[in-house]
Every structure is written in structure tokens, then in C-alpha cells.
Amino acid sequence: MIKAGIIGATGYAGVELVRILLTHPEAELTAVSSVSFEGQTLSDIYPSLRGIADLILGDADEVIQKCDVVFAAVPAGISEDIARKCVQNGTVLIDLGADFRLEDPQVYETWYGKTAPEEALLSRAVYGLSELFADKIAATDIIANPGCYPTSVALGLAPALCNGLVSADRIVIDSKSGVTGAGRKLTQNTHYAELNEGFGPYKIAAHRHTPEIEQTLSILAGKAARVTFVPHLLPVNRGIISTVYADLCEGVTLEQVYNAYQKMYENMPFVRLLPLGKTANLHDVRCSNYCDISLHADEHAGKLIVVSTIDNMVKGAAGQAVQNMNIRFGLKQTCGLMMIPPAF
């Protein structure tokens, strides 16, 4: 049994990890921590866990010492010290923060305004997009769990870029996220009165996930990718829907694109390619680790239109983190993650 711990267990991603790990057949939730609520129990903070998860919230060092794998659900700038201690203790780290996602330290410092982790740690980290980099994930002890928007976009575009079916230039990404993506800390635009019955973009062409998206798409395309990325905040709790527009290469048909997606994803259980004519909807992936993808063509403009939907708290955070744990410890990727989306 894998002994699993969570640092930052009372945030939205942290408590989603709790929900998943409690029913995982090969892992035991051994220790949890929270700076804000140290000494209290998980069920004090989330009453729905009363009698289910009454673990006392200790400190981060205790979690690292007790566990085989640690999930760090913490803000940017905090994970370096956690990673160093995990390496010293022989503990696998799956970091749900941003500190190890970007390969170029200068890019990280520009977009996050923080000092990047030291090279000795950064060089050990593997970007943990489960479907695309499983071999590397299986061989490392520091896994950088991807961001939620980048997960939806990369899975949505991977077959098209890997097969040279679309241009890597001028990709336009229109994404919408549920409010849990903003984290548990209250801000002005996440007040109920500000969010309810509203809908609008934010951080236009300036969101921190932009360099992460470009980094992954460039790897897939084998050349530099450039994107225009505009996120929006939806008045719902969960879900991301990304509508992506890319130029089809000369002579490429929608049927050719569809065949490439079928071939790439046929043995990947958490990517569901919808039949042509159907459209992905975030309702159909809520509370699950699935990514639903639908493909469309604008023949007049020569565009491929990809609609990619995930649950931002599961496939976009905690679910993919557990999927990465499964890969790292030699389990089936589906282990503990076959959660059926609610029908309504």
C-alpha cells in the first residue's frame, strides 16, 4: 500500500485529493497538513468529511517523513523547499503548483515574479501531462502536475500538432473555467454578487498559463508555437471548456484529423473523442477524470475548431495528480479514478 500525504490539504485541489485518495485501492491517506488550519481536523474544515476523514492537520515535515508520495497543493513559490526535503527523504513529490512546470527559469520569474527553483531540483522534474509523457513520469521523483487550462488545450491539440495537420502559428484559445479555478481564497470577482449572472474574460493575453501552454505545444509541434489565450470566469463551481482555433494545413480534411485523434487516443482511457457532429460539454465531465474532445471544421476560413472539456479540479488538478502517482508506482492509470460523471 502506497502511503500518500497532502501538503495544503484544505484548499480546493487539496480536498479533492482527499476525496480521491480515500477510495484508492492501492493508496492510504497517511498524513495531511495545512498552514492555515494546523492542529484542526479535515472534518472541522469540511464537515462533509465527518466520520470519513478526521485526520489531524499537522506540518509539512511530518507529511514528508511519513509518506512514500507527497502531493503539494500549494501556491507558486513554496514548492522548492518541499522538493528538497522530499529528495533527501526519498519521497516522491507531485507538485500541483507552478514551480516546476516551466523549463526556463527566466520565463518562470517573468510570469510569476518569483525566483525559480534551483537547477539541481528543476533538472529532475518532469512535466506530468499523463497521456503524453508517461514514460518520463515513471522514471522521476519530482512530477510537475500541469495547470488546468494547459491540460485541456494540450490534450485538445496534441494529435493535430504531432501529425502536422495544423499550423503552430496563430493558435487562438478561448477558455472558460468554473470559479474553483480561482482557489479558495476570496477575491472581489469571486464574491457571489459579482459572479452570479455574470460572465466575462480576465487577464486577457496575460494569464500565467500562457507560457506553459506554448511550451507544451512547441514540444508537440517540434517547433515554436504561438498562441493567443483568453480565459473567462464562468458562474459555475467546476469545469473548463476550451475552444481552440488553428489553421488547417493545405489539403487536410476533418476526416483525416479525426482519424489521427482516434489513433492517438484509442488506448488512453481518460480521453473520450466524440463522434463527428457532436459537441463536448463541461456538464458531461464534472467530478470525473475524463477529457472530452469534439472536432469541427470551418471550411470557409480553413480552420480546425477543437472543443476540449475537463473538470478543472479533477483532470485539471487532483485527478491527474493521482493518475501520475499511478504511473510512477507502476499501477494502471485508471486505478482509483474510474469516477462516473453525474447524469444531472
C-alpha positions as CSV (number, residue, x, y, z in Angstrom):
1,M,0.0,0.0,0.0
2,I,1.4,3.4,-1.0
3,K,1.5,5.9,1.9
4,A,0.2,9.2,0.5
5,G,0.3,12.6,2.1
6,I,-1.0,16.0,1.1
7,I,0.6,19.4,1.9
8,G,-2.1,22.0,1.5
9,A,-5.0,19.7,2.1
10,T,-7.6,22.3,2.9
11,G,-7.5,24.1,-0.5
12,Y,-9.9,23.1,-3.2
13,A,-7.3,20.9,-5.0
14,G,-6.1,19.5,-1.7
15,V,-9.6,18.4,-0.5
16,E,-10.2,16.9,-4.0
17,L,-7.1,14.8,-3.5
18,V,-8.6,13.7,-0.2
19,R,-11.8,12.6,-1.9
20,I,-10.0,10.6,-4.5
21,L,-7.3,9.0,-2.2
22,L,-9.8,7.9,0.4
23,T,-11.2,5.3,-2.1
24,H,-8.0,4.4,-3.9
25,P,-7.5,0.7,-3.6
26,E,-3.6,0.9,-3.6
27,A,-3.0,4.0,-1.5
28,E,-3.6,5.0,2.1
29,L,-4.1,8.7,3.0
30,T,-1.5,8.8,5.8
31,A,-0.8,12.4,6.7
32,V,-2.1,15.9,5.8
33,S,-1.0,19.4,6.5
34,S,-2.3,23.0,6.3
35,V,-0.6,26.2,7.4
36,S,-3.9,27.9,7.9
37,F,-5.6,25.2,10.0
38,E,-2.8,23.3,11.7
39,G,-4.0,21.3,14.7
40,Q,-7.6,21.1,13.4
41,T,-9.1,18.1,11.6
42,L,-10.1,17.9,8.0
43,S,-13.7,17.4,9.0
44,D,-13.5,20.6,11.1
45,I,-12.9,22.5,7.8
46,Y,-15.1,20.3,5.6
47,P,-18.0,18.9,7.6
48,S,-18.9,16.6,4.7
49,L,-15.8,14.5,5.7
50,R,-17.1,14.0,9.3
51,G,-16.6,10.4,10.2
52,I,-14.8,9.8,6.9
53,A,-11.6,11.8,7.2
54,D,-10.9,13.1,10.7
55,L,-7.2,13.3,10.2
56,I,-5.4,16.0,12.2
57,L,-3.7,18.6,10.0
58,G,0.0,18.6,11.0
59,D,3.0,20.2,9.5
60,A,4.7,19.7,6.1
61,D,7.8,18.0,7.5
62,E,5.7,15.4,9.2
63,V,3.9,14.6,6.0
64,I,7.2,14.1,4.1
65,Q,8.7,11.9,6.8
66,K,5.6,9.6,6.9
67,C,4.9,9.1,3.2
68,D,6.0,7.4,0.0
69,V,4.5,10.1,-2.1
70,V,3.6,13.7,-1.2
71,F,1.1,15.9,-3.1
72,A,1.9,19.6,-2.7
73,A,-1.2,21.7,-3.4
74,V,0.4,25.0,-2.6
75,P,0.8,28.4,-4.3
76,A,3.7,29.3,-6.5
77,G,7.0,29.9,-4.8
78,I,6.6,27.4,-2.0
79,S,7.4,24.0,-3.6
80,E,11.2,24.3,-3.8
81,D,11.8,23.7,-0.1
82,I,9.3,20.8,-0.1
83,A,11.0,19.3,-3.1
84,R,14.4,19.5,-1.5
85,K,13.2,17.7,1.6
86,C,11.4,15.1,-0.4
87,V,14.6,14.3,-2.3
88,Q,16.5,14.0,0.9
89,N,13.9,11.7,2.4
90,G,13.5,9.5,-0.8
91,T,9.9,10.7,-1.1
92,V,8.2,11.2,-4.5
93,L,6.8,14.7,-4.9
94,I,3.8,15.5,-7.1
95,D,3.6,19.3,-7.2
96,L,0.2,20.8,-8.1
97,G,1.8,24.3,-8.0
98,A,3.6,26.0,-10.9
99,D,7.2,26.0,-9.6
100,F,8.4,23.0,-11.7
101,R,6.2,23.4,-14.8
102,L,8.4,25.8,-16.9
103,E,11.8,24.6,-18.2
104,D,13.2,28.1,-18.5
105,P,13.8,29.8,-15.1
106,Q,13.7,33.3,-16.6
107,V,10.3,32.6,-18.1
108,Y,9.0,31.5,-14.7
109,E,10.4,34.6,-13.0
110,T,8.9,36.9,-15.6
111,W,5.4,35.4,-15.4
112,Y,5.3,34.6,-11.7
113,G,7.5,37.3,-10.2
114,K,9.3,34.7,-8.0
115,T,12.7,33.1,-8.0
116,A,12.8,29.8,-9.9
117,P,13.8,26.6,-8.0
118,E,17.5,25.8,-8.1
119,E,18.7,24.0,-11.2
120,A,19.6,20.8,-9.3
121,L,15.9,20.3,-8.5
122,L,14.5,21.8,-11.7
123,S,16.5,19.4,-13.8
124,R,15.0,16.4,-12.0
125,A,11.4,17.5,-12.6
126,V,9.2,16.0,-15.4
127,Y,6.1,17.7,-16.7
128,G,3.3,15.5,-15.7
129,L,0.8,15.5,-18.6
130,S,-0.2,11.9,-18.1
131,E,-1.3,10.9,-21.6
132,L,1.7,12.4,-23.3
133,F,4.7,11.9,-21.0
134,A,4.0,8.7,-19.1
135,D,7.5,7.1,-19.8
136,K,9.3,10.1,-18.3
137,I,6.8,10.4,-15.4
138,A,7.5,6.7,-14.4
139,A,11.2,7.4,-14.0
140,T,11.3,10.6,-11.9
141,D,10.8,11.6,-8.3
142,I,9.6,15.2,-9.0
143,I,6.5,15.5,-11.1
144,A,5.2,18.9,-12.1
145,N,1.4,18.5,-12.4
146,P,0.1,20.6,-15.3
147,G,-2.2,23.6,-14.9
148,C,-5.9,23.1,-15.7
149,Y,-6.1,25.3,-18.8
150,P,-2.9,23.8,-20.3
151,T,-4.2,20.3,-19.8
152,S,-7.4,21.0,-21.7
153,V,-5.5,22.7,-24.5
154,A,-2.6,20.2,-24.9
155,L,-4.9,17.2,-25.0
156,G,-7.2,19.0,-27.4
157,L,-4.4,19.8,-29.9
158,A,-1.8,17.0,-29.4
159,P,-2.8,14.7,-32.3
160,A,-3.2,17.7,-34.7
161,L,0.2,19.1,-33.9
162,C,2.1,15.8,-33.6
163,N,0.9,14.8,-37.1
164,G,1.5,18.2,-38.7
165,L,-2.2,18.7,-39.5
166,V,-2.4,22.3,-38.3
167,S,-0.1,25.3,-38.1
168,A,1.6,26.0,-34.8
169,D,1.3,29.7,-35.5
170,R,-1.7,31.9,-34.7
171,I,-3.5,29.4,-32.5
172,V,-6.4,31.1,-30.7
173,I,-7.6,29.6,-27.4
174,D,-10.9,30.7,-25.8
175,S,-11.2,29.0,-22.4
176,K,-13.9,29.2,-19.7
177,S,-13.4,27.9,-16.1
178,G,-15.5,27.4,-13.1
179,V,-14.8,29.5,-10.1
180,T,-12.9,26.8,-8.1
181,G,-10.1,27.5,-10.5
182,A,-9.5,30.8,-8.7
183,G,-8.8,28.9,-5.4
184,R,-10.4,29.0,-2.0
185,K,-9.2,32.5,-1.0
186,L,-12.0,35.0,-1.6
187,T,-11.3,37.8,-4.1
188,Q,-13.5,40.6,-5.4
189,N,-14.5,38.9,-8.6
190,T,-15.4,35.7,-6.8
191,H,-18.0,37.2,-4.5
192,Y,-21.4,35.7,-5.2
193,A,-22.9,39.0,-6.1
194,E,-20.0,39.7,-8.5
195,L,-20.0,36.3,-10.2
196,N,-23.7,35.2,-10.2
197,E,-25.5,36.0,-13.5
198,G,-22.2,37.4,-15.0
199,F,-19.7,36.1,-17.4
200,G,-16.6,37.7,-18.7
201,P,-12.9,37.4,-19.7
202,Y,-10.0,38.2,-17.3
203,K,-6.2,38.6,-17.7
204,I,-6.6,38.9,-21.4
205,A,-3.4,37.8,-23.2
206,A,-1.7,38.0,-19.8
207,H,-2.6,34.8,-18.0
208,R,0.3,32.9,-16.3
209,H,-0.7,29.7,-18.1
210,T,0.3,31.2,-21.5
211,P,4.0,30.2,-21.4
212,E,3.1,26.7,-20.1
213,I,0.7,26.2,-23.0
214,E,3.2,27.4,-25.5
215,Q,6.0,25.3,-24.0
216,T,3.9,22.1,-24.3
217,L,2.5,22.9,-27.8
218,S,6.0,23.7,-29.0
219,I,7.3,20.2,-27.9
220,L,4.3,18.6,-29.6
221,A,4.8,20.5,-32.8
222,G,8.6,20.2,-32.9
223,K,8.8,24.0,-33.4
224,A,7.9,27.2,-31.7
225,A,4.1,27.6,-31.1
226,R,2.5,30.9,-30.6
227,V,-0.9,31.3,-29.0
228,T,-3.5,34.0,-28.1
229,F,-5.0,32.8,-24.8
230,V,-8.1,34.4,-23.3
231,P,-9.6,32.8,-20.2
232,H,-13.1,33.6,-18.9
233,L,-14.8,33.0,-15.5
234,L,-18.0,31.0,-15.5
235,P,-20.6,31.3,-12.8
236,V,-20.3,27.5,-12.0
237,N,-18.3,25.6,-9.5
238,R,-16.5,23.1,-11.7
239,G,-15.3,22.6,-15.3
240,I,-13.2,24.0,-18.1
241,I,-14.3,24.3,-21.7
242,S,-11.6,25.3,-24.2
243,T,-12.5,26.2,-27.7
244,V,-9.3,26.2,-29.8
245,Y,-8.9,27.6,-33.3
246,A,-5.9,26.5,-35.5
247,D,-5.2,26.9,-39.3
248,L,-5.5,23.6,-41.1
249,C,-2.6,22.7,-43.3
250,E,-3.1,22.7,-47.1
251,G,-5.3,19.8,-48.2
252,V,-6.1,18.4,-44.7
253,T,-9.7,17.3,-44.2
254,L,-11.7,16.9,-41.0
255,E,-11.8,13.2,-41.6
256,Q,-8.0,13.0,-41.7
257,V,-7.9,14.9,-38.4
258,Y,-10.5,12.7,-36.8
259,N,-8.6,9.6,-37.8
260,A,-5.4,10.9,-36.2
261,Y,-7.2,11.7,-33.0
262,Q,-8.7,8.2,-32.9
263,K,-5.3,6.6,-33.4
264,M,-3.5,8.6,-30.8
265,Y,-6.2,8.3,-28.1
266,E,-7.6,4.8,-28.7
267,N,-5.7,3.3,-25.7
268,M,-6.0,6.3,-23.4
269,P,-9.0,5.6,-21.2
270,F,-9.5,9.2,-19.9
271,V,-9.7,10.9,-23.3
272,R,-13.1,10.5,-24.9
273,L,-13.2,11.5,-28.6
274,L,-16.8,12.4,-29.5
275,P,-18.3,11.3,-32.9
276,L,-18.2,14.0,-35.6
277,G,-21.3,16.2,-35.3
278,K,-21.3,16.0,-31.5
279,T,-20.0,18.8,-29.3
280,A,-18.2,18.4,-26.0
281,N,-19.9,19.9,-22.9
282,L,-18.4,20.5,-19.5
283,H,-21.5,19.1,-17.9
284,D,-20.5,15.6,-19.1
285,V,-17.1,15.5,-17.3
286,R,-18.0,17.0,-13.9
287,C,-16.4,15.2,-11.0
288,S,-14.5,12.9,-13.3
289,N,-11.0,12.5,-14.7
290,Y,-12.2,12.5,-18.3
291,C,-11.3,14.9,-21.1
292,D,-14.0,15.1,-23.8
293,I,-12.9,16.3,-27.2
294,S,-15.0,17.2,-30.2
295,L,-13.7,18.2,-33.6
296,H,-15.1,20.7,-36.1
297,A,-14.0,22.4,-39.3
298,D,-14.7,25.9,-40.6
299,E,-14.2,25.2,-44.2
300,H,-14.7,28.8,-45.2
301,A,-11.9,30.0,-43.0
302,G,-9.7,26.9,-43.3
303,K,-9.8,26.4,-39.5
304,L,-9.8,23.4,-37.2
305,I,-12.0,24.0,-34.2
306,V,-11.4,21.8,-31.2
307,V,-13.6,21.8,-28.1
308,S,-12.0,20.2,-25.1
309,T,-13.6,19.9,-21.7
310,I,-12.4,18.7,-18.3
311,D,-13.2,19.1,-14.7
312,N,-10.7,21.6,-13.5
313,M,-10.4,20.1,-10.0
314,V,-10.0,16.5,-11.2
315,K,-8.4,16.1,-14.6
316,G,-7.1,19.7,-14.3
317,A,-5.6,19.1,-10.8
318,A,-6.2,16.3,-8.3
319,G,-7.2,13.5,-10.7
320,Q,-4.3,14.0,-13.0
321,A,-2.0,14.1,-9.9
322,V,-3.3,10.7,-8.8
323,Q,-3.0,9.4,-12.4
324,N,0.6,10.5,-12.2
325,M,1.1,8.7,-8.9
326,N,-0.3,5.5,-10.6
327,I,2.2,5.8,-13.4
328,R,5.1,6.5,-11.1
329,F,4.3,3.5,-8.9
330,G,3.5,1.0,-11.7
331,L,-0.2,0.9,-11.3
332,K,-2.9,1.1,-14.0
333,Q,-3.6,4.7,-14.9
334,T,-7.3,4.1,-14.1
335,C,-6.6,2.8,-10.6
336,G,-8.9,4.7,-8.1
337,L,-10.0,7.1,-10.8
338,M,-13.0,5.5,-12.5
339,M,-15.4,8.1,-11.3
340,I,-18.7,8.2,-13.4
341,P,-19.8,11.8,-14.1
342,P,-23.2,12.7,-12.6
343,A,-26.0,12.5,-15.2
344,F,-27.5,15.8,-14.0
